């Protein structure tokens, strides 16, 4: 050290993390995710077909029977934080494999259940945890393999849910007819075990990194450098210009820990510039962001709204409209077909117009919320089919675009834990929705009309909440511009005063 200056040899290391391949084996991951959605959500979204059989077998009322679907859907989405944590620890393939086993075991427990309570714990809670692990791990795997084509790949992958509803609805009804309810649940358990095969295909993105090492001698670096979180300054204290950064990490030649300074020397005669690398977005910072809570409220209301058609549409068709049971099962198949159309169509559309994804998501949720409230006006088989098509399309769009919109706002780094925490609000909504809906059905003379009107209105409100995000961001930008103008005016006045 001399005259407050230091001479030190450092090693500049440029690290380029592996980019998502946007193809290749990623399409195999898309197929595996598609099949995991077919199995997991095919089981979860067709539990309403068991509704009349469970009431007959255990002589349970509507509210108690609704707890089967409520427990399953609540665990499916509420297990998100657990699934997100497990994905970071053991990887997507292992989590999906474990979920497939848990889901199958839960179905087998329900098949031999002596009471409705054991059914709720078996195919409800236990299988719900399994499908939750299968669902979130598969979605996370796809988002990691794609960047530019993420919306399209996600849309293709998650449309397996619609295909699952389409295939499982009549299949479960036929299984109940031929093998009764216990046999149908036992066969569903066997189908769930097949998810283990597809789980093995959820390979992680290769983690190869290109590292370029070059030595550099930095002489006479001033000692007084202002280093701290969120401070970007030059060595002489003047503001730092990001255009001058070359993105290199510096290492001391005698240390293993990287320095946080990023030198951008163009020549040794110029002033040495120092900046702080931006902190990676964490779950703590995301939870303190008001946009996260808008999404949380939206997902709560959206999934509460979806509880009526997912759980009670089959029963409404059979009990309120006297539609044949097999025809009612095909109504759910229609919902599944258009669910697939919504996921594929809006996944591709979201990929084509990325700046409009949030508005597409909001509009579709409001659309199927309004359709749910107005569906009580239709009293025929074809009117219910029309509603199933509209709801299926909007619900499919919601799943296809929610993941990519979350990545747009919060990035891919914390997507797994973030999506898991959003799942908590989905789970709470699914836990409340079906039992409350069953109680309302009993209170209103075994009619499902009030349930559909209430949930439809709440769904519309949930879709509208998303529009508060662009409104809030514009207001925030306007306030920042006003602050900048005020600072400039103050500076000019000070100059005139001098």
C-alpha positions as CSV (number, residue, x, y, z in Angstrom):
1,X,0.0,0.0,0.0
2,X,1.3,3.5,-0.8
3,X,-0.5,6.8,-0.6
4,X,-3.8,5.2,0.0
5,X,-3.5,3.0,-3.1
6,X,-3.2,-0.7,-3.6
7,X,-1.7,-3.0,-6.3
8,X,-3.3,-6.4,-6.6
9,X,-3.5,-9.2,-9.2
10,X,-6.9,-10.5,-10.0
11,X,-8.5,-13.1,-12.2
12,X,-11.5,-12.1,-14.3
13,X,-14.0,-14.9,-14.7
14,X,-16.8,-14.6,-17.2
15,X,-19.6,-17.2,-16.5
16,X,-22.3,-17.8,-19.0
17,X,-25.1,-20.0,-17.6
18,X,-26.7,-22.5,-19.9
19,X,-29.7,-21.0,-21.8
20,X,-33.0,-22.9,-22.2
21,X,-32.6,-25.0,-25.4
22,X,-36.1,-24.0,-26.7
23,X,-36.4,-27.5,-28.3
24,X,-34.6,-30.7,-28.5
25,X,-35.3,-33.0,-25.6
26,X,-37.5,-30.3,-24.3
27,X,-40.3,-31.6,-26.5
28,X,-40.0,-35.0,-24.8
29,X,-40.5,-33.1,-21.5
30,X,-43.6,-31.4,-23.0
31,X,-45.0,-34.9,-23.9
32,X,-44.2,-36.3,-20.4
33,X,-45.8,-33.2,-18.8
34,X,-48.9,-33.7,-21.0
35,X,-49.3,-37.3,-19.8
36,X,-48.8,-36.3,-16.2
37,X,-51.6,-33.8,-16.6
38,X,-53.8,-36.4,-18.2
39,X,-53.4,-38.6,-15.2
40,X,-53.3,-36.2,-12.3
41,X,-56.0,-33.7,-13.4
42,X,-58.0,-36.4,-15.1
43,X,-58.4,-38.0,-11.6
44,X,-58.9,-34.7,-9.8
45,X,-61.4,-33.0,-12.1
46,X,-63.7,-36.0,-12.5
47,X,-64.4,-36.7,-8.9
48,X,-67.8,-35.2,-9.4
49,X,-68.8,-38.3,-11.4
50,X,-68.5,-40.3,-8.1
51,X,-70.8,-37.8,-6.3
52,X,-74.2,-39.7,-6.7
53,X,-72.5,-43.1,-6.0
54,X,-70.9,-41.9,-2.8
55,X,-74.2,-40.5,-1.6
56,X,-75.9,-43.7,-2.3
57,X,-73.1,-46.0,-0.8
58,X,-72.6,-44.0,2.4
59,X,-76.0,-42.2,2.8
60,X,-74.1,-38.9,3.1
61,X,-75.5,-35.5,2.5
62,X,-74.4,-33.1,-0.2
63,X,-72.1,-31.0,1.9
64,X,-70.3,-34.0,3.5
65,X,-69.8,-35.7,0.1
66,X,-68.5,-32.5,-1.4
67,X,-65.5,-32.7,1.0
68,X,-64.1,-35.5,-1.2
69,X,-63.5,-33.1,-4.1
70,X,-62.7,-30.3,-1.7
71,X,-59.9,-32.2,0.0
72,X,-58.5,-33.4,-3.2
73,X,-58.4,-30.0,-5.0
74,X,-57.2,-28.3,-1.8
75,X,-54.3,-30.6,-1.5
76,X,-53.6,-30.6,-5.3
77,X,-53.0,-26.8,-5.3
78,X,-52.2,-26.3,-1.6
79,X,-49.3,-28.7,-1.7
80,X,-47.5,-26.2,-4.0
81,X,-45.0,-25.0,-1.4
82,X,-44.1,-28.6,-0.5
83,X,-43.7,-29.5,-4.2
84,X,-41.7,-26.4,-4.9
85,X,-39.3,-27.1,-2.0
86,X,-38.9,-30.7,-3.0
87,X,-38.2,-29.8,-6.6
88,X,-35.3,-27.6,-5.5
89,X,-34.0,-30.5,-3.3
90,X,-34.4,-33.7,-5.4
91,X,-35.5,-32.5,-8.9
92,X,-38.7,-32.6,-11.0
93,X,-38.4,-36.2,-12.0
94,X,-38.2,-37.6,-8.4
95,X,-41.0,-35.4,-7.2
96,X,-43.3,-36.4,-10.0
97,X,-42.4,-40.1,-9.5
98,X,-43.2,-39.8,-5.8
99,X,-46.5,-38.0,-6.5
100,X,-47.6,-40.8,-8.9
101,X,-47.1,-43.4,-6.2
102,X,-49.0,-41.3,-3.5
103,X,-51.9,-40.7,-5.9
104,X,-52.3,-44.4,-6.7
105,X,-52.1,-45.5,-3.1
106,X,-54.8,-42.9,-2.2
107,X,-57.2,-44.3,-4.8
108,X,-56.6,-47.8,-3.5
109,X,-57.4,-46.7,0.1
110,X,-60.6,-45.1,-1.1
111,X,-61.6,-48.3,-3.0
112,X,-61.6,-50.3,0.3
113,X,-63.0,-47.4,2.5
114,X,-65.6,-48.5,5.1
115,X,-66.9,-44.9,5.5
116,X,-67.1,-41.5,3.7
117,X,-64.4,-40.2,6.1
118,X,-61.8,-42.7,4.8
119,X,-62.8,-41.8,1.2
120,X,-62.2,-38.1,2.0
121,X,-58.7,-39.0,3.5
122,X,-57.8,-41.5,0.7
123,X,-58.8,-40.2,-2.7
124,X,-59.4,-36.8,-1.3
125,X,-56.4,-35.6,0.8
126,X,-53.8,-38.3,0.1
127,X,-54.3,-38.6,-3.6
128,X,-54.6,-34.8,-3.7
129,X,-51.1,-34.4,-2.4
130,X,-49.9,-36.9,-5.0
131,X,-51.5,-35.1,-7.9
132,X,-50.2,-31.8,-6.6
133,X,-46.6,-33.2,-6.7
134,X,-47.2,-34.5,-10.2
135,X,-48.8,-31.3,-11.4
136,X,-46.3,-28.7,-10.2
137,X,-43.1,-30.6,-10.9
138,X,-44.2,-31.2,-14.5
139,X,-45.1,-27.6,-15.1
140,X,-41.7,-26.5,-13.6
141,X,-39.8,-28.9,-15.8
142,X,-41.4,-27.4,-19.0
143,X,-40.7,-23.8,-18.0
144,X,-37.0,-24.6,-17.5
145,X,-36.6,-26.0,-21.0
146,X,-38.1,-23.1,-22.9
147,X,-37.6,-19.4,-23.1
148,X,-38.8,-17.9,-26.4
149,X,-41.4,-20.7,-27.0
150,X,-42.4,-21.0,-23.3
151,X,-46.0,-19.9,-23.8
152,X,-46.5,-22.4,-26.7
153,X,-44.7,-25.3,-24.9
154,X,-46.6,-24.6,-21.7
155,X,-49.9,-24.5,-23.6
156,X,-49.1,-27.8,-25.3
157,X,-48.1,-29.5,-22.0
158,X,-51.0,-28.4,-19.8
159,X,-53.7,-29.2,-22.4
160,X,-53.2,-32.7,-21.1
161,X,-55.6,-31.7,-18.3
162,X,-58.4,-31.1,-20.8
163,X,-57.7,-34.4,-22.5
164,X,-57.7,-36.1,-19.1
165,X,-61.2,-34.7,-18.2
166,X,-62.4,-35.6,-21.7
167,X,-61.2,-39.2,-21.4
168,X,-61.7,-39.9,-17.7
169,X,-65.3,-38.6,-17.4
170,X,-67.0,-41.3,-19.5
171,X,-64.4,-43.8,-18.5
172,X,-65.1,-43.4,-14.8
173,X,-68.9,-43.6,-15.5
174,X,-68.5,-46.8,-17.4
175,X,-66.2,-48.3,-14.8
176,X,-68.8,-47.5,-12.1
177,X,-71.5,-49.2,-14.2
178,X,-69.4,-52.4,-14.8
179,X,-67.3,-52.6,-11.7
180,X,-69.2,-50.3,-9.2
181,X,-67.5,-47.5,-7.3
182,X,-64.8,-49.5,-5.5
183,X,-63.7,-51.2,-8.7
184,X,-63.5,-47.9,-10.5
185,X,-61.4,-46.3,-7.8
186,X,-59.1,-49.4,-7.8
187,X,-58.5,-49.1,-11.6
188,X,-57.9,-45.3,-11.3
189,X,-55.2,-46.2,-8.8
190,X,-53.5,-48.4,-11.3
191,X,-53.7,-45.7,-13.9
192,X,-52.0,-43.3,-11.5
193,X,-49.1,-45.6,-11.0
194,X,-48.4,-45.3,-14.8
195,X,-47.3,-41.7,-14.1
196,X,-44.0,-43.1,-12.7
197,X,-43.0,-43.9,-16.3
198,X,-43.5,-40.4,-17.6
199,X,-41.9,-38.9,-14.5
200,X,-38.6,-40.4,-15.5
201,X,-38.6,-38.3,-18.7
202,X,-38.6,-35.0,-16.8
203,X,-34.9,-34.5,-17.1
204,X,-33.3,-31.2,-16.0
205,X,-31.7,-28.8,-18.5
206,X,-28.0,-29.5,-18.9
207,X,-26.0,-27.3,-16.6
208,X,-22.9,-26.9,-18.7
209,X,-21.3,-23.4,-18.4
210,X,-18.7,-21.7,-20.5
211,X,-16.0,-20.2,-18.3
212,X,-13.3,-17.9,-19.8
213,X,-10.4,-17.1,-17.4
214,X,-8.0,-14.3,-18.1
215,X,-5.5,-12.6,-15.8
216,X,-5.5,-8.8,-15.3
217,X,-3.4,-6.6,-13.1
218,X,-5.3,-3.6,-11.5
219,X,-2.9,-1.0,-10.2
220,X,-3.5,2.1,-8.0
221,X,-7.2,1.3,-7.3
222,X,-8.4,3.9,-4.8
223,X,-9.3,2.5,-1.4
224,X,-12.4,4.6,-0.8
225,X,-15.0,2.8,-2.9
226,X,-18.6,3.0,-1.8
227,X,-19.8,-0.6,-1.8
228,X,-23.2,-1.7,-0.4
229,X,-26.5,-3.2,-1.6
230,X,-28.3,-1.3,-4.4
231,X,-25.5,1.3,-4.8
232,X,-24.0,1.9,-8.2
233,X,-21.1,4.4,-8.1
234,X,-17.8,4.9,-9.7
235,X,-14.5,4.8,-7.7
236,X,-14.5,8.6,-7.5
237,X,-18.1,8.7,-6.1
238,X,-19.8,9.8,-9.3
239,X,-22.9,8.0,-10.7
240,X,-22.2,4.7,-12.4
241,X,-23.4,4.1,-16.0
242,X,-24.7,0.6,-16.7
243,X,-23.7,0.8,-20.4
244,X,-20.0,0.6,-19.4
245,X,-20.3,-2.7,-17.6
246,X,-18.9,-5.8,-19.2
247,X,-20.5,-8.2,-16.7
248,X,-17.3,-9.8,-15.3
249,X,-16.9,-11.2,-11.8
250,X,-13.5,-10.5,-10.2
251,X,-11.6,-12.9,-8.0
252,X,-8.6,-12.2,-5.8
253,X,-5.7,-14.4,-6.9
254,X,-5.3,-15.5,-3.3
255,X,-9.0,-15.9,-2.4
256,X,-11.8,-18.2,-3.5
257,X,-14.8,-15.9,-2.9
258,X,-15.7,-13.6,-5.8
259,X,-15.6,-9.8,-5.3
260,X,-18.8,-8.0,-6.0
261,X,-17.0,-5.2,-7.9
262,X,-17.4,-5.3,-11.7
263,X,-14.5,-3.4,-13.3
264,X,-15.2,-1.8,-16.7
265,X,-11.7,-0.5,-17.6
266,X,-11.2,0.7,-21.1
267,X,-7.7,1.8,-20.3
268,X,-5.5,1.9,-17.2
269,X,-5.4,5.7,-17.4
270,X,-9.2,6.1,-17.0
271,X,-11.0,6.1,-13.7
272,X,-11.8,2.7,-12.3
273,X,-15.5,2.1,-12.2
274,X,-17.2,-0.2,-9.7
275,X,-20.9,-1.4,-9.6
276,X,-22.8,-3.8,-7.5
277,X,-24.3,-6.9,-9.3
278,X,-28.1,-6.8,-9.0
279,X,-29.5,-9.1,-6.4
280,X,-31.4,-12.1,-7.6
281,X,-35.1,-11.8,-7.0
282,X,-36.0,-13.9,-4.0
283,X,-39.3,-15.2,-2.6
284,X,-39.1,-12.7,0.2
285,X,-38.9,-9.8,-2.2
286,X,-41.7,-11.3,-4.3
287,X,-44.0,-11.7,-1.3
288,X,-43.4,-8.0,-0.5
289,X,-44.5,-7.0,-4.0
290,X,-48.1,-5.8,-4.3
291,X,-48.4,-7.5,-7.7
292,X,-48.0,-10.9,-6.0
293,X,-51.0,-10.2,-3.8
294,X,-53.1,-9.2,-6.7
295,X,-52.3,-12.5,-8.3
296,X,-53.0,-14.3,-5.0
297,X,-56.5,-12.7,-4.7
298,X,-57.2,-13.4,-8.4
299,X,-56.3,-17.1,-8.0
300,X,-58.4,-17.5,-4.9
301,X,-61.5,-16.0,-6.5
302,X,-60.9,-17.8,-9.8
303,X,-60.6,-21.3,-8.2
304,X,-63.5,-20.6,-5.8
305,X,-65.5,-19.8,-8.9
306,X,-64.4,-23.0,-10.7
307,X,-65.5,-25.2,-7.9
308,X,-69.1,-25.0,-9.0
309,X,-68.7,-26.4,-12.6
310,X,-65.9,-28.8,-11.6
311,X,-67.8,-30.4,-8.7
312,X,-71.5,-29.7,-9.2
313,X,-72.0,-29.5,-13.0
314,X,-72.5,-33.3,-13.3
315,X,-74.9,-33.4,-10.3
316,X,-76.8,-30.3,-11.6
317,X,-77.3,-32.0,-14.9
318,X,-78.6,-35.2,-13.3
319,X,-80.6,-33.9,-10.4
320,X,-81.8,-30.4,-11.5
321,X,-82.3,-31.1,-15.3
322,X,-83.0,-34.9,-15.2
323,X,-80.3,-35.6,-17.8
324,X,-79.1,-39.2,-18.2
325,X,-76.0,-40.0,-16.2
326,X,-73.9,-41.1,-19.2
327,X,-75.0,-38.0,-21.1
328,X,-74.0,-35.9,-18.1
329,X,-70.6,-37.5,-18.1
330,X,-70.2,-36.5,-21.8
331,X,-70.9,-32.9,-20.7
332,X,-67.7,-33.0,-18.7
333,X,-66.0,-34.5,-21.8
334,X,-67.1,-31.5,-23.8
335,X,-65.6,-29.3,-21.0
336,X,-62.4,-31.3,-21.4
337,X,-62.2,-30.9,-25.2
338,X,-62.6,-27.1,-25.0
339,X,-60.2,-27.0,-22.1
340,X,-57.6,-28.4,-24.4
341,X,-58.6,-26.0,-27.2
342,X,-58.2,-23.1,-24.7
343,X,-54.8,-24.2,-23.5
344,X,-53.5,-24.8,-27.0
345,X,-55.1,-21.7,-28.7
346,X,-54.3,-19.2,-26.0
347,X,-50.9,-20.7,-25.4
348,X,-50.0,-20.0,-29.0
349,X,-51.7,-16.6,-29.0
350,X,-49.8,-15.6,-25.8
351,X,-46.6,-16.6,-27.6
352,X,-47.5,-14.4,-30.6
353,X,-48.6,-11.3,-28.6
354,X,-46.5,-11.5,-25.3
355,X,-47.4,-7.9,-24.3
356,X,-51.1,-8.8,-24.3
357,X,-50.9,-11.9,-22.1
358,X,-52.2,-10.3,-19.0
359,X,-55.2,-8.8,-20.8
360,X,-56.0,-12.1,-22.4
361,X,-55.9,-13.8,-19.0
362,X,-58.1,-11.2,-17.4
363,X,-60.7,-11.2,-20.2
364,X,-61.0,-15.0,-20.2
365,X,-61.5,-15.3,-16.5
366,X,-64.2,-12.6,-16.6
367,X,-65.8,-14.4,-19.6
368,X,-66.1,-17.8,-17.9
369,X,-67.2,-16.1,-14.6
370,X,-70.1,-14.3,-16.4
371,X,-70.9,-17.6,-18.3
372,X,-71.1,-19.5,-15.0
373,X,-73.6,-16.9,-13.5
374,X,-75.7,-16.9,-16.6
375,X,-75.7,-20.7,-17.1
376,X,-78.7,-21.1,-14.8
377,X,-80.9,-19.5,-17.5
378,X,-80.4,-22.6,-19.7
379,X,-82.5,-25.6,-18.8
380,X,-81.8,-28.0,-21.7
381,X,-79.0,-30.5,-22.4
382,X,-77.5,-28.4,-25.2
383,X,-77.5,-25.2,-23.1
384,X,-75.4,-27.0,-20.5
385,X,-73.1,-28.3,-23.3
386,X,-72.7,-24.7,-24.5
387,X,-71.8,-23.5,-21.1
388,X,-69.3,-26.4,-20.6
389,X,-67.6,-25.4,-23.9
390,X,-67.3,-21.7,-22.8
391,X,-66.1,-22.6,-19.3
392,X,-63.6,-25.2,-20.6
393,X,-62.1,-22.7,-23.0
394,X,-61.7,-19.9,-20.4
395,X,-60.4,-22.3,-17.7
396,X,-57.9,-23.8,-20.2
397,X,-56.7,-20.3,-21.1
398,X,-56.2,-19.5,-17.4
399,X,-53.9,-22.4,-16.9
400,X,-52.0,-21.8,-20.1
401,X,-51.3,-18.1,-19.4
402,X,-51.0,-17.9,-15.6
403,X,-47.6,-19.6,-15.6
404,X,-46.1,-17.4,-18.4
405,X,-47.5,-14.2,-16.9
406,X,-46.0,-15.0,-13.6
407,X,-42.6,-15.6,-15.3
408,X,-43.1,-12.3,-17.1
409,X,-43.4,-10.4,-13.8
410,X,-41.1,-12.4,-11.5
411,X,-38.7,-14.3,-13.7
412,X,-37.8,-18.0,-14.1
413,X,-35.4,-18.1,-11.1
414,X,-38.1,-18.4,-8.4
415,X,-40.9,-19.8,-10.5
416,X,-41.2,-23.1,-8.7
417,X,-41.5,-21.7,-5.1
418,X,-43.6,-18.8,-6.4
419,X,-46.1,-21.1,-8.3
420,X,-46.2,-23.2,-5.2
421,X,-47.1,-20.3,-2.9
422,X,-49.8,-19.2,-5.4
423,X,-51.1,-22.7,-5.1
424,X,-51.8,-22.2,-1.4
425,X,-54.5,-19.6,-2.3
426,X,-55.9,-22.0,-4.9
427,X,-56.0,-24.8,-2.3
428,X,-57.8,-22.7,0.3
429,X,-60.4,-21.7,-2.3
430,X,-60.9,-25.3,-3.4
431,X,-61.2,-26.4,0.3
432,X,-63.9,-23.8,1.0
433,X,-65.8,-23.9,-2.3
434,X,-67.3,-27.4,-2.6
435,X,-68.5,-27.9,1.1
436,X,-70.0,-24.4,1.1
437,X,-71.6,-25.1,-2.3
438,X,-73.0,-28.3,-1.0
439,X,-74.5,-26.5,2.1
440,X,-76.0,-23.8,-0.2
441,X,-77.6,-26.6,-2.4
442,X,-79.3,-28.0,0.7
443,X,-80.3,-24.5,1.9
444,X,-81.9,-23.6,-1.4
445,X,-84.1,-26.8,-1.8
446,X,-81.5,-29.0,-3.4
447,X,-81.1,-26.6,-6.3
448,X,-77.7,-25.7,-7.7
449,X,-78.7,-22.3,-9.2
450,X,-77.6,-20.0,-6.4
451,X,-74.2,-21.7,-6.2
452,X,-73.5,-21.1,-9.9
453,X,-74.7,-17.5,-9.7
454,X,-72.5,-16.7,-6.7
455,X,-69.4,-18.4,-7.9
456,X,-69.8,-16.8,-11.4
457,X,-69.9,-13.3,-9.9
458,X,-66.8,-13.9,-7.8
459,X,-65.0,-15.3,-10.8
460,X,-65.8,-12.2,-12.8
461,X,-64.4,-10.0,-10.0
462,X,-61.3,-12.2,-9.8
463,X,-60.6,-11.6,-13.5
464,X,-61.1,-7.8,-13.1
465,X,-58.6,-7.7,-10.3
466,X,-55.8,-8.4,-12.8
467,X,-56.5,-5.1,-14.6
468,X,-55.4,-3.3,-11.5
469,X,-51.8,-4.4,-12.3
470,X,-51.3,-2.2,-15.4
471,X,-53.3,0.6,-13.8
472,X,-51.2,0.5,-10.7
473,X,-47.9,0.4,-12.8
474,X,-49.0,3.4,-14.9
475,X,-49.8,5.4,-11.8
476,X,-46.5,4.4,-10.3
477,X,-44.6,5.5,-13.5
478,X,-46.5,8.8,-13.5
479,X,-45.5,9.5,-9.9
480,X,-41.8,8.7,-10.7
481,X,-41.9,11.0,-13.7
482,X,-43.3,13.8,-11.5
483,X,-40.5,13.2,-8.9
484,X,-37.9,13.5,-11.7
485,X,-39.5,16.7,-13.0
486,X,-39.6,18.2,-9.5
487,X,-36.0,17.3,-8.9
488,X,-35.0,19.0,-12.2
489,X,-37.0,22.1,-11.4
490,X,-35.3,22.3,-8.0
491,X,-31.9,21.9,-9.6
492,X,-32.6,24.7,-12.1
493,X,-33.8,27.0,-9.3
494,X,-30.7,26.4,-7.3
495,X,-28.6,27.2,-10.4
496,X,-30.5,30.4,-11.0
497,X,-30.0,31.3,-7.3
498,X,-26.3,30.9,-7.6
